[in-house]
Amino acid sequence: MKFGQYGVFTFTDVLDAAQLADLAKRVEGLGYSTLWYPEAVNYETFGVGGYLLSHSDKLVVASGIANIYARDPSASVMGHNTLNSLYGGRFVLGLGVSHAPIVSDMRGHEYKRPVATMRKYLDDMDSAWEALGGAKGEKQVALAALGPNMSKLSADRTLGSFPYNITPAQVALSRTAMGDKGAIICEQKVCLNSDPVTARAAARAALTPYMGLPNYFKNWFRLGFDEGDLKDGGSDRLMDAMVLWGDAATIKAELQKYFDAGADQVVLQPIRADGEPGPCYDALEALAP
């Protein structure tokens, strides 16, 4: 699997069937190589993945991120095999350990040590592949990874890492942990708006769900932020880093810093300036590869 330079991420949970079909067609038509989508509170990961694949021809569709607590390892293997068999090898299974409140409160599971739990899950996936007759071609799996141990595991066992809510400084941290193996696929939110008040308000609306999650704010501390940046809805400097805003030229110059640092793919999450859910197609068009 070769990841193209630019991908797209958006919250598919807020889109209906017609909007999902339009999303896949428009992202592919604009020349983006990969469409990443979450598993959050509405659509099941393989169901929506298959739907997006069915409305595209060459687009790689990737779960970003499928929750390992949502299904056993054999089910993940079979889902991976099904979509790749039916859609010409265009599916990447992005896996993650999610967050304790989601796993424990919403799903009713015990949230265990992240790296050890993921390693065991990958071991059990390999056992399932063997029991089912082996993998047909490459195992197209990636991991949500922020810290060094999960990043190393992503390089040792999968195609690479998908760090989320980051800055270009993440690339060096990930590569140090991963060595020369594995792709580093970097999500970055963008807002095509040059008014700082409007853009930062949109950024705070987008970042609010993440501010209290330790997996993210501990990584922000690794990236040079501190507890002061978490106060009052998030500091301007945190918002400006998490959501790049301005005109297309300004945003493109900032995105280039990821590639200069060695990122394999940058995944744009185009948020709307009015703070409403759904992708900003104006941004996708202006930043299209």
N, C-alpha and C positions, 0 to 999 in steps of 0.2 A: 504494500500500500504506500503510494507516494501522495502525501498531502500537498494540495496546491497552496499557493501563497496566501490567499484570502478565503476565509470562510465566513459564515453568518450564524449567529445565535439569536433566537427570539423565543418568547414564552408562548408556545403553541397552545397552552391550556386556555387562553382567552380567545382563540380563533375557532370558528365553526368550520364545517366541512368545506364549504365553498372558499373560505378564506385560507384554509390550509392548502388546498389545491392551488390557489392563486400564489401563495407564498412560494411553494416549490417551483412553480413555473417561472416566477419573476426572479427568484434568486439564481436559478439556472440560466435564464436568459440574460442576466446582467454579467455573467461570466465568473461568478463565485464558484469555487470548486466543491465546497462542503457546506451542508446545512446541519447545524447542531441544534438539538432541542432537549428540553429538560424532562424529567419525570417528577412532577411536583404534586399537584392536588386534583388533576382531572384525568388526562389521558394516560393509558397504560403504554409503556415504552415500545413494545413490539407492535402493538396495534397501530399507533400513530406513525411509527417508523415505516411500516408497510404501506400506509396510506400515502405518505409523502413520496416514497419510492415509486408508487404507482402513477404519480402525476409528474414524473420527471423521466428523462432519458439517460443522462450521463451523470447527473448530480450524485455525489456521495452523500449519504444521509447517515448521521451519527448521533447516537444517544449521548446527551451531555447534561445530566449523567443519569444512568439507570441505577436505582438504589438496590444494593445487594440484599437488603433485608426484605425486598418485595417478592423474591422468588428464590428457589433453591438453585444450586449451581447447574444441575442437569437442565432445568428449564431455561436458564440463560444460554447454555450450549445449543439447545434445540431452537431457541429463538434466533440466535446468531446464524445457525446453519440454514434455517428456513428462509430468512430474508436474503441471505447471500445466494442461496440456490435459486430463488425465484426472481431475483433482480440483478443478476449478473455480477455478483461480488461487490455491490455498491454500498454495503452496510458496514459500519464500524460500531461495535458495542463498547461504548464508554461506560465504565463501572465506577461507583463510588460508595463510600461508607455512610454518606449523608451526614446528618447531625442528630445529636442525642434527643432534642425535643421532638423531632419528626419521627425518629425510630421508636422511642419509648412512649411518647404521649399519643401520637397519631396511629402508629402501627401496633403498639403493644408488645414490642420486642425488647430484649435487653441489649442496650448499646455497649458493645465490648471494645476492647483495645483495637484501634483502627487498623494498624499495620498487620498485626498478628491475625486479625479477623479476615482481612483482605487476602493475605498470603494463603490461609486455609481455604478460602473460597476459590482462589485460582488453582490450588492443588486439587480440589474436588471437581473443578471444571475439567482439568486435564484427565482425571479418572473417568469422568463422564464421556469425554471425547473418545477415550480408549475403549470404553464399554460399548459405545455406539458405532465403532468401526473406524475411528480415527477422523481427524479433521481433513476436509477436502480443501487442499490449498492452505493458505496462510490463515492463522487465527487472527482475525481482525478485531483486536481488543485494545483499549486504552484505559488509563486510570485517571480519575480526578486526583491530583497530587499537588500539595503545597509544600509540606515539610520535606526535609532531606530523606527520611526513611521511606516514605511513600513514593517519593520521586525515584529513589534507587530501585524500589520494587517495580515501578512502572517500566524502567529501562531493562531490568533483568528478565521480566516475564511477559511484557506486552509491547505494543508498537510505540508506546511512549506516554507522556503525561499531558493532562489538560488542566492547567492551573487557571483559576477563576478569581476575579476581583484582585487584580495584581497591577504591577507597574513593570516597565522594561527591566528593572533591577531583578525581577524574578528569574529571568533567563539565566543569569550567571549563577544564582543559587541552585536552580534546577540542574544546570549542566555540571556543576561541581559534584552534585550528588549522583548524577546519572552517568558520569564519565562520557565516553564517546558513543554510547548506545542510546537509541530511542529518540523519537521526535518530541519537540517541545511545542505545544499548541496553545497559544496564549489568547484568552478571551479579553476583549477590551470594549467597554461601553463608550459610545460616541453620541454626541448631541449636536446636530447641525444648527447652531444658533450662536450668535456673537454677543448677545446680551448677558453679562455675568450673573445678574440677578435671576433671570429666567432660567439660564442653563444650570445654575447651582440649585435652584428649586427643583428642577427636573431630576438632577443628580440625587438630591436628598430623598425624593420620592422613590427613586429606583434602588437606593442603598438601604432604606429603612429596614427591610426584612433581614438584612445581613448584619446589622450593627451589633446585635447582641449575641452572635454566634461565635464561640471561641475559635473554631477552625479558621475563621477569617480574621478576626481582630488580632489573634496571636501571630498570624502571618504578616499582617500589616506592621506589627512591631518589628518583625524580621526585616521588613522593607524600609525601615527608618521612621515610621510613625510612632506615636506614643499615646498614652491614655488621654492626654488632652485633646487629641484629634477625634476622640469618640464622644465628646461632650456636645450638648445642644444640637443634636442631630448630625454632628460631624463637622469638622473644621473645613474651611474653604480649601485648604491645601489637600486634604483627603478627597474632597469632592472633585477637585480639579484633576487629581491623579486617577481616580476611579472612572470618571466620565470626561473624556476629552471633548472639548467644545470649541466652537469657532466656525470659521468658514472651511470649505473643503481643503484648501491648501494648507491651512494651519493644522487641521487634524491629520492630514496625510504626512506632514513633516514629523508629527509626534509618533505616528504609527511606525514610521521608518526606524525609529529607535529600537523597536523590537527586533527587526531584521539585522540592524547593525550589531545587536548584542548576540545574535545567533539563533533567533527563533525560527522554527520551521514553518509555522503557519500562525497568522493573526486572525482571530475570529471576532468580527465586529458584531456588537450588540447595539443596534441603532434605536435609542430611546427617543420618545417624542418630547418636544419642548414643552408641550402642555401638561406633561406628567401623566397622561392617560396611557393605559396598557396598549400593547400591540406595536409592531415594528414601524419605524419611520422610513418609508420608501424613498422619500426625498434624499435622505442621507445615504441609503444604499446606492441610489443612482449616482449621486455626486462622488461617492468614494469607490465606485465599481472599478475592478481591475481592468 
